[in-house]
Each structure stands twice: as C-alpha cells, then as structure tokens.
Amino acid sequence: MGSVTQSETASQTKRVLIAEDDVTLATSLAKLVEQAGFETSTAFNGKEALEELERQRYDLLVLDIRMPVMDGFEVMERLQRNTRPPKVIVITADTTQETVLQAMKEQVYQFVPKPFSLRALVQLVGSALHENVPPIEVVSAKPHWVELLVPCHRETVERITAFMGQIKGDLPQEVREAVGQAFREMLLNAVEWGGRFDPTRRVRIAYLHANKMLMYRIADPGAGFTFKELEHAAVAHPGDPIAHMRIREEKGLRPGGFGILLASSIVDELIYNEKHNEVVLIKYL
C-alpha cells in the first residue's frame, strides 16, 4: 500500500465556513475549529457567505441568522440550488418560535441559541462533520403541530430533543425540562428497541400543543413488544426498582432501563397502541 501524499491528506480535511457578523465571535470560533483539525474561513454577512460558498465547496456552514446585507435564511434558501449543500448549524440570538421552526424546515443540523459555549460548539462541529446519517424529514412545522421522521440514531435523539426544547418556549422552564426528559427517554427507546439503531429506519414523532394540553406521539418501525418481555426494564419490577439492573448486566445490555418508568412519572398519561410500537405522552397544562 502506497503512502498518502500531502495533497491527498489536504483533500480529506473538512472545510467549515463561519458566517457571523460579530467579528470577534467569528474569529475566535474559527481559531478553535482550526485547532480541532478543520480548515476554516469566515464571512461577516450573508452575501459574503454565499459568495464564498459559490467559490468552493464546504462541508459545514456555521450560520448566524440576523446578519446585514443578506440574512441566514436567504443564504439557506439559495443553498438549496446546490447539488451538494453543506450541513448547517444555526447560531442566533433570535429564539422566537417562528425562527426555530423555519430552521427546522430548512433541515439544519442543529439550532444553537446565543450565548453559547465556544468549546461546546466546536464539539458539535466535530460531530456534524463526522456523522453520516440521513437528515431529519419535516412533515409539518407549524407552531402547534410539528411532525418529523427521525433516523434511528443515538446522537440524532440528542439533537432532536434539543430542537424540540426550543419550540416550547412559551411554557414554564420546569415543564419544558420535565416533558423534554420524558420525550427523550421514549424516543431513545423507540430508536433502540424499535429501530435497532439502524439510521436507515425512521421513527415518526408528532408534537401537538393545544390550549390545555401538550402531546407527543412516537411511532417506531419495530414489531412492538409485550410488557412480559420487559424484564430488563424497571417498569416490570414495581416492588424492586433495581432488580432489572442485574438482568441487564446478565444480558450484556447497557445501563438504563428506567425510560418508561421515568416518563410515566412525569407526564399525566402514557398510552400505548395494541402492538406497543406507538406511544402517546400527554401533559395537561
């Protein structure tokens, strides 16, 4: 096997464009991303960003929304004409529900509200560049009805949980966090046990926000289960909440198994369909 040439190594380096009108923030972030081993360029308004994206191909665009000359959404709209548009991480101080939903429609990789940790963002950049998973498909993105098709992938669960947490901005913080935790646990169950962590399979989730109710519906692609099969879960041992941990260890399963029990303690109703491959979580407001 021949050695890899310097030009071949350079061609394999991922490129990141940072489009942010705050010059100090853009340059500081670019420096950290370069230290992480990626090539970076900066643009200080939307027009500069689009010109740079037309000049050469980038693997990732870190994009502010509210910029002079051309805003981030117009940049993304024009990017759709490209045959290979980059992944997009949105960074913005505009966390209105309309902005979050529009970003979701544009299939951005992640929505990061300002202020944020630079180092945490650099970690997110690395994850985006190394992850090869189909995008989340948006079926509906209305303020009171969001419906998505989500690849069965562990990291995607974390991304979509953070995204959905931004949508419920008008709810009290404690409600947002609690319901978000219940949703994450049930979605993780769906992608693990229903989808077997196969990113080519998808979980369908729907979020409905009525005047007096918050509801999630999660439908996984699996055949379902019966509660008799859940000896590895805490919910199957109401009198001994750690009994399932010994069973999980014997079966070689990861630590956990509290998902259903935890979710049912947070929401007001947790309802399964007959096959147990769809579940509805309801929280009354």
BANUMAR-317959 format. One line per 8 residues: number of its first residue (from 1); their letters; for each residue x, y, z of N, C-alpha, C, CB. Coordinates in pm, whole numbers. Glycine has a CB too. Example, Ala and Ser with C-alpha at 12.3 -4.5 7.8 and 13.67 -1.06 7.14 Angstrom:
! residues 2
1 = as = 1319/-569/780/1230/-450/780/1320/-330/780/1131/-447/905  1285/-225/708/1367/-106/714/1290/3/787/1408/-60/572 .
//
This chain:
! residues 285
1 = mgsvtqse = 85/-120/0/0/0/0/88/125/0/-96/1/123  61/219/-92/142/339/-101/110/435/11/123/406/-234  202/527/36/179/627/140/85/735/89/312/689/187  14/800/180/-78/908/145/1/1035/122/-184/929/255  -19/1099/9/54/1221/-23/-4/1339/54/51/1248/-173  75/1448/57/30/1567/129/-96/1625/65/141/1673/132  -102/1622/-70/-219/1677/-138/-343/1593/-109/-195/1684/-288  -324/1458/-99/-438/1373/-68/-488/1398/74/-400/1226/-85 .
9 = tasqtkrv = -395/1419/166/-433/1448/304/-510/1579/312/-310/1453/394  -463/1679/236/-530/1809/237/-671/1798/184/-452/1909/156  -688/1713/79/-821/1699/19/-920/1634/113/-812/1619/-109  -868/1560/212/-955/1492/306/-995/1582/423/-888/1366/357  -930/1695/440/-960/1785/550/-1097/1850/530/-850/1893/564  -1179/1844/632/-1312/1902/625/-1304/2055/630/-1401/1849/738  -1391/2119/552/-1391/2265/546/-1515/2320/617/-1387/2313/401  -1494/2423/696/-1602/2487/772/-1603/2636/740/-1585/2464/926 .
17 = liaeddvt = -1720/2687/703/-1737/2831/683/-1818/2887/799/-1807/2862/546  -1767/2991/863/-1835/3055/975/-1888/3190/928/-1741/3072/1098  -2019/3203/920/-2083/3327/875/-2148/3394/995/-2188/3299/763  -2087/3500/1044/-2129/3567/1168/-2083/3711/1161/-2070/3495/1294  -2173/3807/1183/-2137/3948/1171/-2062/4003/1292/-2259/4030/1148  -2059/3928/1402/-1977/3965/1517/-1834/3916/1488/-2034/3903/1653  -1747/4009/1450/-1613/3972/1404/-1535/3899/1513/-1536/4097/1361  -1546/3945/1636/-1472/3881/1747/-1518/3737/1767/-1491/3961/1878 .
25 = latslakl = -1650/3715/1766/-1702/3581/1783/-1661/3492/1666/-1855/3584/1795  -1672/3543/1544/-1638/3463/1426/-1492/3420/1427/-1669/3541/1298  -1401/3513/1456/-1258/3481/1453/-1220/3389/1569/-1175/3610/1458  -1280/3409/1684/-1250/3321/1799/-1295/3178/1771/-1317/3374/1927  -1414/3165/1715/-1466/3033/1682/-1382/2968/1574/-1612/3041/1638  -1343/3046/1472/-1261/2992/1363/-1128/2938/1416/-1235/3101/1256  -1069/3009/1510/-941/2965/1567/-955/2831/1638/-886/3071/1664  -1063/2815/1715/-1084/2689/1788/-1117/2575/1692/-1198/2705/1890 .
33 = veqagfet = -1192/2602/1588/-1225/2497/1490/-1099/2453/1417/-1331/2548/1389  -1011/2547/1384/-883/2512/1321/-798/2426/1414/-806/2639/1282  -797/2460/1542/-721/2381/1639/-775/2239/1649/-724/2448/1776  -904/2222/1617/-964/2088/1618/-931/2009/1492/-1116/2099/1634  -861/2071/1397/-813/1999/1280/-891/2021/1153/-814/1857/1310  -971/2128/1147/-1051/2154/1028/-1007/2285/963/-1201/2159/1063  -1025/2295/831/-999/2420/760/-1117/2514/782/-975/2394/609  -1089/2642/802/-1198/2737/826/-1181/2862/742/-1205/2775/975 .
41 = stafngke = -1294/2924/712/-1299/3057/653/-1410/3132/725/-1323/3052/496  -1406/3264/716/-1509/3344/782/-1575/3439/681/-1449/3424/899  -1701/3469/709/-1776/3569/633/-1854/3650/734/-1871/3503/524  -1866/3782/709/-1924/3870/809/-2062/3924/770/-1832/3984/836  -2116/3873/660/-2256/3898/626/-2302/3787/531/-2275/4040/561  -2431/3783/505/-2484/3674/424/-2434/3674/282/-2632/3680/423  -2415/3791/223/-2368/3799/85/-2227/3743/74/-2371/3944/34  -2140/3780/168/-2003/3726/169/-2006/3573/183/-1920/3789/283 .
49 = aleelerq = -2095/3524/268/-2105/3380/290/-2145/3309/161/-2207/3349/401  -2245/3361/92/-2291/3298/-30/-2184/3300/-138/-2417/3366/-81  -2113/3411/-150/-2004/3420/-248/-1895/3318/-219/-1944/3561/-250  -1863/3301/-91/-1760/3203/-54/-1807/3061/-82/-1723/3219/96  -1934/3034/-57/-1990/2901/-82/-1996/2870/-231/-2129/2890/-21  -2009/2974/-313/-2008/2954/-458/-1866/2937/-511/-2076/3071/-528  -1770/2990/-436/-1630/2983/-480/-1570/2845/-459/-1547/3086/-405  -1602/2782/-344/-1553/2648/-319/-1650/2572/-229/-1414/2652/-255 .
57 = rydllvld = -1633/2441/-226/-1726/2356/-150/-1685/2351/-4/-1730/2214/-209  -1786/2360/85/-1765/2345/228/-1850/2229/279/-1802/2477/303  -1798/2163/383/-1870/2051/441/-1971/2097/545/-1773/1953/504  -1944/2212/607/-2030/2262/714/-2034/2414/711/-1982/2213/851  -2153/2468/734/-2172/2613/745/-2226/2643/885/-2268/2667/635  -2150/2722/961/-2198/2772/1090/-2255/2910/1063/-2082/2776/1201  -2385/2927/1080/-2455/3041/1022/-2538/3118/1123/-2544/2994/911  -2508/3249/1133/-2594/3338/1209/-2716/3371/1124/-2518/3470/1252 .
65 = irmpvmdg = -2828/3400/1187/-2950/3432/1112/-2959/3580/1082/-3073/3387/1189  -2948/3665/1183/-2966/3808/1164/-2832/3874/1130/-3027/3873/1291  -2806/3888/999/-2683/3950/950/-2718/4059/850/-2589/3844/886  -2628/4156/832/-2655/4261/733/-2645/4209/589/-2557/4376/753  -2697/4286/495/-2693/4261/351/-2784/4145/311/-2550/4233/306  -2764/4029/371/-2845/3912/343/-2852/3826/469/-2788/3830/223  -2973/3788/513/-2982/3711/637/-2958/3562/612/-3119/3732/703  -2947/3489/721/-2913/3348/712/-3016/3263/638/-2895/3293/848 .
73 = fevmerlq = -3143/3297/652/-3246/3219/585/-3238/3233/433/-3384/3260/634  -3205/3354/386/-3189/3371/242/-3068/3293/192/-3174/3521/207  -2963/3288/272/-2846/3208/236/-2887/3061/221/-2733/3223/342  -2960/3010/318/-3002/2870/313/-3095/2842/195/-3072/2832/441  -3183/2937/166/-3274/2920/53/-3197/2907/-78/-3372/3038/44  -3097/2991/-96/-3016/2985/-218/-2928/2861/-223/-2930/3110/-230  -2889/2811/-105/-2806/2691/-100/-2878/2569/-153/-2760/2665/43  -3011/2570/-148/-3087/2455/-194/-3067/2428/-343/-3235/2475/-166 .
81 = rntrppkv = -3016/2528/-415/-2989/2510/-558/-2860/2431/-581/-2980/2645/-627  -2776/2424/-478/-2651/2349/-491/-2678/2199/-493/-2554/2384/-376  -2599/2126/-568/-2616/1981/-572/-2567/1915/-444/-2542/1922/-692  -2469/1977/-378/-2415/1923/-253/-2404/2034/-149/-2278/1856/-275  -2517/2081/-96/-2510/2188/4/-2446/2138/133/-2651/2245/33  -2377/2225/206/-2316/2182/333/-2422/2161/440/-2213/2285/380  -2385/2087/543/-2467/2084/663/-2465/2223/725/-2416/1976/766  -2570/2254/800/-2580/2389/859/-2605/2379/1008/-2692/2470/791 .
89 = ivitadtt = -2525/2450/1085/-2551/2473/1227/-2589/2620/1242/-2426/2435/1318  -2707/2646/1293/-2753/2784/1313/-2712/2831/1452/-2908/2794/1295  -2652/2950/1457/-2623/3015/1585/-2693/3151/1582/-2465/3030/1610  -2776/3178/1680/-2854/3302/1674/-2908/3342/1811/-2969/3286/1577  -2927/3471/1828/-2993/3523/1948/-3144/3528/1928/-2940/3663/1983  -3189/3503/1804/-3332/3504/1773/-3389/3365/1799/-3357/3548/1625  -3451/3348/1914/-3504/3217/1952/-3657/3215/1948/-3455/3178/2091  -3715/3304/1869/-3861/3300/1855/-3903/3168/1793/-3911/3419/1769 .
97 = qetvlqam = -4025/3128/1823/-4075/3001/1772/-4073/2997/1620/-4215/2975/1824  -4103/3111/1557/-4105/3118/1411/-3965/3089/1354/-4154/3256/1364  -3863/3143/1418/-3726/3122/1371/-3683/2977/1389/-3628/3215/1445  -3716/2919/1504/-3681/2779/1529/-3748/2688/1426/-3722/2738/1672  -3877/2712/1400/-3950/2627/1306/-3899/2645/1164/-4099/2659/1312  -3863/2767/1127/-3808/2789/993/-3675/2716/977/-3791/2940/965  -3592/2721/1082/-3466/2647/1078/-3491/2497/1064/-3384/2675/1206  -3593/2448/1132/-3628/2307/1122/-3670/2272/979/-3741/2271/1221 .
105 = keqvyqfv = -3749/2359/917/-3792/2336/779/-3673/2330/684/-3888/2445/734  -3570/2408/715/-3451/2410/631/-3359/2291/658/-3374/2539/653  -3401/2203/750/-3327/2081/784/-3186/2111/834/-3320/1989/661  -3174/2214/919/-3043/2244/976/-3002/2131/1070/-3045/2380/1052  -2872/2114/1085/-2821/2006/1169/-2854/2031/1316/-2670/1991/1151  -2836/2157/1359/-2868/2192/1498/-2893/2342/1508/-2755/2149/1594  -2975/2378/1605/-3010/2517/1633/-2948/2551/1768/-3166/2539/1634  -2854/2646/1769/-2781/2680/1891/-2813/2824/1930/-2627/2661/1871 .
113 = pkpfslra = -2885/2846/2040/-2916/2983/2083/-2794/3051/2147/-3033/2983/2182  -2783/3180/2122/-2679/3259/2189/-2731/3306/2325/-2637/3381/2102  -2643/3321/2425/-2500/3289/2422/-2475/3139/2435/-2426/3364/2534  -2358/3094/2393/-2325/2953/2399/-2177/2936/2433/-2359/2882/2265  -2142/2816/2470/-2002/2783/2498/-1930/2757/2365/-1991/2659/2592  -1820/2827/2342/-1745/2807/2218/-1694/2664/2207/-1628/2905/2212  -1645/2611/2317/-1590/2475/2311/-1701/2371/2288/-1515/2443/2442  -1818/2394/2345/-1929/2303/2319/-1970/2309/2172/-2050/2337/2410 .
121 = lvqlvgsa = -1964/2429/2115/-1998/2443/1973/-1894/2373/1886/-2009/2592/1935  -1768/2382/1923/-1663/2313/1846/-1686/2162/1851/-1522/2348/1902  -1728/2109/1965/-1760/1966/1974/-1876/1932/1881/-1795/1927/2119  -1976/2020/1874/-2089/1999/1786/-2045/2002/1639/-2196/2105/1811  -1953/2092/1607/-1896/2097/1471/-1832/1964/1437/-1793/2212/1460  -1752/1910/1529/-1688/1782/1505/-1788/1669/1483/-1598/1747/1620  -1894/1669/1564/-1998/1566/1548/-2066/1577/1412/-2102/1579/1660  -2097/1699/1371/-2164/1720/1243/-2078/1674/1126/-2201/1866/1225 .
129 = lhenvppi = -1947/1699/1136/-1857/1665/1026/-1829/1516/1016/-1727/1740/1042  -1836/1447/1128/-1804/1304/1128/-1928/1215/1116/-1728/1268/1253  -2045/1273/1135/-2168/1194/1134/-2221/1179/992/-2275/1258/1225  -2252/1055/954/-2306/1029/821/-2442/961/836/-2209/941/736  -2542/1043/866/-2677/993/894/-2775/1070/807/-2713/1009/1046  -2878/1002/754/-2979/1074/674/-3039/1190/753/-3091/979/627  -3081/1296/685/-3138/1412/756/-3274/1381/815/-3149/1532/662  -3314/1462/911/-3449/1455/968/-3546/1510/863/-3459/1534/1104 .
137 = evvsakph = -3652/1436/836/-3751/1480/737/-3864/1553/809/-3806/1360/655  -3896/1672/763/-4001/1754/825/-4132/1731/752/-3962/1904/823  -4231/1676/822/-4365/1655/766/-4451/1777/790/-4431/1530/828  -4441/1836/910/-4515/1956/945/-4433/2038/1043/-4655/1921/1005  -4434/2170/1026/-4359/2257/1117/-4442/2381/1148/-4222/2297/1056  -4563/2357/1201/-4648/2467/1246/-4629/2482/1397/-4799/2440/1210  -4652/2600/1451/-4626/2623/1594/-4694/2523/1687/-4670/2760/1630  -4815/2479/1653/-4886/2388/1742/-4892/2245/1688/-5027/2438/1764 .
145 = wvellvpc = -4824/2221/1576/-4822/2084/1523/-4690/2064/1448/-4945/2058/1428  -4599/1992/1510/-4471/1958/1448/-4468/1807/1430/-4350/2008/1534  -4432/1764/1309/-4426/1621/1282/-4299/1592/1201/-4553/1572/1205  -4224/1492/1246/-4092/1464/1189/-4072/1315/1168/-3982/1521/1278  -3987/1280/1071/-3938/1145/1054/-3790/1146/1091/-3960/1092/907  -3756/1072/1197/-3624/1082/1259/-3545/953/1238/-3637/1114/1409  -3423/958/1183/-3341/837/1169/-3314/772/1304/-3209/870/1101  -3309/641/1307/-3285/566/1432/-3136/568/1465/-3337/419/1420 .
153 = hretveri = -3093/677/1527/-2952/702/1555/-2942/772/1690/-2886/788/1442  -2852/723/1776/-2846/774/1914/-2820/925/1920/-2736/700/1991  -2721/975/1844/-2690/1117/1851/-2805/1202/1797/-2562/1146/1773  -2881/1148/1702/-2994/1222/1648/-3099/1245/1756/-3055/1147/1530  -3111/1152/1850/-3205/1169/1961/-3169/1294/2041/-3203/1044/2053  -3041/1312/2068/-2998/1429/2145/-3024/1557/2067/-2849/1418/2182  -2998/1554/1938/-3019/1674/1857/-3167/1712/1851/-2966/1653/1715  -3252/1614/1828/-3394/1646/1813/-3456/1684/1947/-3470/1527/1751 .
161 = tafmgqik = -3407/1629/2057/-3455/1668/2189/-3424/1814/2217/-3393/1579/2299  -3302/1857/2182/-3264/1997/2200/-3348/2088/2111/-3115/2017/2170  -3372/2046/1988/-3453/2123/1895/-3595/2141/1948/-3456/2056/1758  -3656/2031/1991/-3794/2037/2038/-3805/2121/2164/-3848/1896/2063  -3699/2123/2244/-3699/2205/2364/-3707/2353/2333/-3575/2177/2445  -3656/2394/2217/-3663/2533/2176/-3805/2573/2134/-3565/2560/2063  -3881/2478/2081/-4014/2509/2029/-4110/2545/2143/-4069/2390/1950  -4095/2480/2258/-4188/2501/2370/-4147/2623/2453/-4193/2376/2459 .
169 = gdlpqevr = -4105/2731/2386/-4051/2846/2455/-4150/2920/2543/-3996/2939/2358  -4281/2906/2520/-4379/2980/2599/-4422/2905/2724/-4501/3012/2514  -4368/2786/2746/-4404/2708/2864/-4307/2737/2979/-4403/2557/2832  -4350/2718/3103/-4258/2735/3217/-4136/2644/3201/-4330/2704/3350  -4022/2692/3247/-3897/2619/3233/-3905/2478/3290/-3785/2696/3300  -3968/2463/3408/-3973/2330/3470/-4057/2233/3388/-4030/2340/3612  -4163/2283/3324/-4245/2197/3238/-4167/2157/3114/-4377/2269/3198  -4098/2253/3052/-4019/2224/2933/-3916/2117/2961/-3950/2351/2883 .
177 = eavgqafr = -3844/2132/3073/-3737/2037/3104/-3792/1899/3136/-3654/2088/3220  -3900/1894/3214/-3956/1765/3254/-4014/1689/3134/-4065/1784/3360  -4095/1757/3055/-4155/1691/2940/-4047/1655/2838/-4263/1781/2875  -3947/1741/2824/-3836/1711/2734/-3762/1585/2776/-3740/1826/2729  -3746/1565/2907/-3679/1444/2956/-3762/1320/2927/-3653/1455/3108  -3894/1329/2947/-3981/1216/2919/-3979/1183/2770/-4125/1247/2965  -3985/1286/2686/-3980/1266/2541/-3850/1200/2499/-3997/1400/2468  -3737/1248/2553/-3607/1191/2518/-3601/1043/2552/-3494/1265/2590 .
185 = emllnave = -3648/1006/2671/-3641/866/2713/-3724/777/2621/-3691/852/2857  -3843/822/2583/-3928/739/2499/-3878/735/2355/-4071/791/2504  -3822/844/2308/-3764/844/2174/-3642/754/2168/-3727/986/2131  -3560/756/2274/-3443/669/2279/-3485/522/2278/-3359/700/2404  -3591/490/2353/-3644/354/2349/-3687/315/2207/-3763/340/2445  -3751/410/2138/-3802/382/2004/-3689/355/1904/-3887/499/1955  -3583/436/1908/-3476/417/1811/-3389/296/1846/-3390/542/1801  -3382/263/1977/-3300/148/2017/-3373/17/1997/-3259/161/2163 .
193 = wggrfdpt = -3493/4/2053/-3563/-124/2051/-3652/-140/1928/-3646/-139/2177  -3710/-31/1881/-3792/-40/1761/-3710/-31/1634/-3895/68/1761  -3610/60/1634/-3529/80/1514/-3394/14/1517/-3510/223/1492  -3355/-45/1632/-3228/-116/1645/-3108/-30/1605/-3230/-243/1561  -3119/101/1630/-3011/195/1597/-2968/183/1451/-2892/170/1689  -3062/154/1364/-3036/147/1220/-3081/279/1158/-3111/25/1155  -2986/368/1118/-3024/501/1070/-3101/500/939/-2901/583/1053  -3109/385/871/-3191/378/750/-3339/360/785/-3143/262/660 .
201 = rrvriayl = -3368/330/912/-3506/319/959/-3542/447/1033/-3525/194/1051  -3672/479/1038/-3713/607/1094/-3824/592/1197/-3758/699/984  -3819/680/1295/-3926/694/1394/-4007/818/1356/-3868/705/1541  -4138/805/1359/-4225/919/1331/-4268/981/1463/-4349/878/1247  -4242/1110/1480/-4283/1178/1602/-4374/1295/1566/-4160/1226/1683  -4473/1318/1649/-4562/1433/1634/-4573/1504/1768/-4702/1389/1582  -4571/1637/1762/-4583/1722/1880/-4703/1813/1859/-4452/1806/1905  -4799/1806/1950/-4917/1890/1943/-4929/1972/2071/-5045/1805/1921 .
209 = hankmlmy = -4951/2103/2054/-4962/2193/2169/-5098/2261/2162/-4846/2299/2171  -5193/2214/2239/-5325/2275/2247/-5329/2371/2367/-5436/2166/2260  -5442/2437/2386/-5452/2534/2494/-5427/2474/2632/-5588/2599/2492  -5475/2352/2654/-5465/2292/2786/-5392/2158/2786/-5602/2274/2842  -5317/2132/2679/-5254/2002/2668/-5131/2008/2580/-5352/1899/2614  -5030/1932/2620/-4911/1910/2539/-4903/1761/2510/-4780/1963/2610  -4886/1724/2383/-4887/1581/2350/-4774/1547/2254/-5022/1542/2289  -4710/1434/2281/-4615/1374/2188/-4669/1237/2145/-4473/1360/2253 .
217 = riadpgag = -4652/1207/2019/-4682/1072/1969/-4556/1020/1903/-4805/1072/1869  -4512/902/1941/-4388/843/1889/-4421/705/1832/-4278/833/2000  -4397/686/1703/-4424/558/1636/-4294/504/1580/-4531/575/1523  -4253/386/1627/-4126/330/1579/-4151/223/1473/-4046/271/1697  -4046/183/1399/-4064/89/1289/-4058/-58/1331/-3959/113/1187  -4054/-85/1462/-4042/-222/1510/-4174/-296/1514/-3982/-223/1646  -4166/-423/1552/-4284/-509/1558/-4362/-490/1688/-4244/-654/1544  -4307/-412/1781/-4373/-392/1909/-4323/-488/2015/-4522/-408/1893 .
225 = ftfkeleh = -4390/-490/2131/-4347/-575/2242/-4466/-599/2334/-4229/-511/2320  -4445/-685/2432/-4541/-701/2541/-4467/-671/2671/-4604/-847/2543  -4541/-628/2770/-4476/-594/2897/-4414/-717/2964/-4575/-528/2991  -4459/-837/2926/-4397/-958/2980/-4252/-973/2934/-4479/-1081/2939  -4222/-908/2821/-4086/-917/2765/-3991/-814/2826/-4090/-899/2615  -4040/-731/2916/-3960/-619/2966/-3895/-646/3101/-4045/-498/2976  -3848/-766/3122/-3782/-795/3250/-3656/-713/3269/-3749/-943/3259  -3602/-660/3157/-3481/-577/3165/-3513/-431/3194/-3402/-586/3035 .
233 = aavahpgd = -3642/-399/3217/-3683/-260/3242/-3736/-244/3383/-3788/-216/3141  -3715/-127/3442/-3757/-102/3579/-3908/-112/3594/-3711/35/3624  -3983/-78/3489/-4129/-79/3498/-4184/-219/3524/-4188/-23/3370  -4106/-324/3493/-4150/-462/3514/-4130/-508/3657/-4077/-554/3419  -4066/-427/3742/-4035/-465/3880/-4079/-353/3975/-3883/-496/3897  -4208/-329/3988/-4256/-217/4070/-4214/-225/4216/-4406/-210/4062  -4194/-346/4268/-4155/-359/4408/-4006/-353/4430/-4206/-486/4462  -3927/-360/4322/-3781/-360/4333/-3723/-284/4214/-3726/-507/4339 .
241 = piahmrir = -3707/-153/4224/-3670/-70/4110/-3530/-93/4055/-3682/71/4148  -3446/-176/4125/-3313/-202/4071/-3296/-348/4029/-3207/-167/4174  -3402/-428/4040/-3393/-569/4001/-3355/-584/3854/-3524/-640/4028  -3407/-493/3770/-3379/-504/3627/-3233/-481/3595/-3465/-406/3550  -3160/-412/3683/-3019/-383/3656/-2936/-510/3654/-2965/-286/3761  -2971/-605/3742/-2899/-732/3741/-2928/-810/3613/-2938/-817/3864  -3052/-802/3568/-3091/-871/3445/-3021/-810/3325/-3243/-867/3426  -3013/-680/3322/-2945/-612/3211/-2797/-650/3206/-2960/-459/3223 .
249 = eekglrpg = -2737/-659/3323/-2595/-697/3328/-2577/-840/3277/-2541/-685/3471  -2667/-930/3315/-2659/-1069/3268/-2677/-1079/3117/-2765/-1155/3338  -2761/-992/3061/-2787/-993/2917/-2685/-913/2837/-2925/-940/2889  -2595/-845/2907/-2495/-764/2839/-2551/-635/2782/-2433/-843/2729  -2659/-582/2842/-2722/-459/2795/-2659/-339/2865/-2875/-462/2819  -2666/-223/2798/-2614/-101/2857/-2690/-66/2985/-2622/16/2756  -2629/7/3078/-2703/52/3197/-2823/136/3155/-2611/133/3291  -2930/127/3230/-3051/204/3196/-3175/125/3231/-3052/241/3047 .
257 = gfgillas = -3274/136/3145/-3398/64/3166/-3502/138/3248/-3369/-65/3232  -3478/268/3273/-3572/346/3353/-3668/430/3268/-3496/436/3448  -3655/421/3135/-3726/512/3046/-3876/518/3066/-3698/474/2908  -3943/403/3059/-4089/401/3070/-4132/446/3209/-4144/261/3040  -4063/397/3311/-4098/434/3449/-4080/583/3471/-4012/355/3549  -3970/638/3420/-3943/781/3436/-4047/864/3362/-3802/815/3386  -4074/828/3237/-4170/905/3158/-4309/903/3220/-4176/851/3016  -4350/787/3268/-4484/776/3327/-4496/857/3456/-4518/631/3354 .
265 = sivdeliy = -4383/883/3523/-4386/963/3646/-4389/1114/3616/-4266/930/3733  -4357/1152/3492/-4351/1293/3455/-4479/1339/3387/-4232/1319/3363  -4527/1262/3289/-4646/1303/3214/-4772/1257/3288/-4643/1246/3069  -4887/1310/3246/-5013/1274/3310/-5073/1147/3252/-5112/1388/3295  -5047/1122/3124/-5095/998/3062/-4989/946/2967/-5229/1020/2989  -4967/815/2970/-4877/748/2878/-4954/629/2821/-4743/703/2950  -4986/634/2692/-5078/538/2631/-5010/470/2513/-5207/608/2585  -5012/337/2513/-4957/257/2403/-5069/207/2313/-4875/139/2457 .
273 = nekhnevv = -5034/183/2186/-5128/114/2097/-5121/-37/2126/-5096/143/1947  -5197/-115/2052/-5206/-258/2082/-5073/-330/2064/-5311/-323/1993  -4997/-296/1961/-4869/-361/1936/-4756/-307/2023/-4832/-346/1790  -4780/-194/2086/-4677/-127/2167/-4560/-78/2081/-4626/-221/2276  -4588/-42/1956/-4484/26/1877/-4521/173/1851/-4463/-47/1741  -4626/219/1916/-4661/361/1918/-4701/398/2060/-4777/393/1816  -4658/517/2102/-4690/563/2236/-4726/711/2231/-4572/537/2333  -4821/749/2315/-4863/888/2327/-4834/937/2468/-5015/904/2293 .
281 = likyl = -4768/1052/2478/-4740/1115/2607/-4824/1242/2617/-4587/1146/2624  -4900/1257/2724/-4987/1374/2741/-4955/1444/2873/-5138/1333/2736  -4935/1576/2863/-4916/1658/2982/-5020/1767/2981/-4772/1717/2989  -5106/1774/3084/-5208/1876/3091/-5150/2003/3149/-5327/1827/3176  -5190/2115/3093/-5131/2245/3129/-5225/2326/3215/-5094/2324/3003 .
//
